[in-house]
């Protein structure tokens, strides 16, 4: 019988008091046996996790989450947990279940997203939240598993993440901080500024894979790989739940994504809901997408930034829609930072796959030549300047090329996701956004008033009013104007003065 019992849950959990004290001096990974890894149930696999543990949890949105292990941990009632994970699922699924029951004390994440409970508990002073850029989070986990204590990255230089003072915990019932982040060390290499980030390791890691063999070798499926390999490497005790377990030797060694040396416990999930956060389908309607005229003008102009064969990362919302208006004869390679190169269109109804989503948590498809990879590989492409162009949205852009697009302190917390990594990479950055905020507030300003996503990182801004470049040394230059606008009208809607190109062509010509 493949699933061999290793003793009752009671007998294993009787070792729990020793487990907590033994973590700091646990045996090196190299001495762990390759046998005795398979547990009968998720409850048995997590039974000895003590209160106060630090967990590295795989998944991106709801894709590739260890849903059975999370549910078992909820049922065990283990509290005071620190969870290191890209996000916390949604209110009633994924790590959101442990937020509901108050079992998580601190989240180390890059994205709060649409999890209202996550945001509510943070702003209410009930939850500690250490927001970390997505690529930095992946690399901190990868470094922790590789025995590298720290590294330098260009991501987040000049932001509150580097400078310190970000509110990790609010005083309950107050907008005053109770815990603030410390400043990061910085250093200059070859004329560029870098931020030192410390590695992350966990007492336990909870990960999800598609298939395993009895030695713990893992294969992931589609974009469900995401953070799972990094979390598995970073855990001192790694627990993997899978959809299928086969005998050692049945997996092709060339197709194994993660060696069993990183996996201590295996459990076959009895079932998987695999909830899709944003089901998006190709309805086949004539005319394609439908957007309002203001946004369509921005999208159509953004599409002119693409060159044939270019590797591009498009942010969610307006930027992603620009790919629908590619100039004739132009083909681009779309990268999604959750681990996909060659992102295809939305699937037809019935062809959606919960293990294949984009960075916006939407269902997508493969194109011929597509490739999937882990989150650390994805941000290695970005940080290593292998992506030619990034197009993303913004809340404010300053005349110095600073970008703010991830938080309104005390009011709205979405998280930076991968934005800080994308704009800090040194690749060309184009911001697409409506010219004014709701209510008419300025978004093109002399200096940003919101916390920065990146300092001096923007090359071009496209709004419904025109196209603006950042001059060398600072300052906006109006390079193109909408055909139904005058320079005076654009100036009235802009929070600082700008230079005007001569000639000044129409952006929608």
Order of alpha helices (4+ residues) and beta strands (2+ residues): alpha-alpha-beta-alpha-beta-alpha-beta-alpha-beta-alpha-beta-alpha-beta-alpha-beta-beta-beta-beta-beta-beta-alpha-beta-beta-beta-alpha-beta-alpha-beta-beta-beta-beta-alpha-beta-beta-beta-beta-beta-alpha-beta-beta-beta-beta-beta-alpha-beta
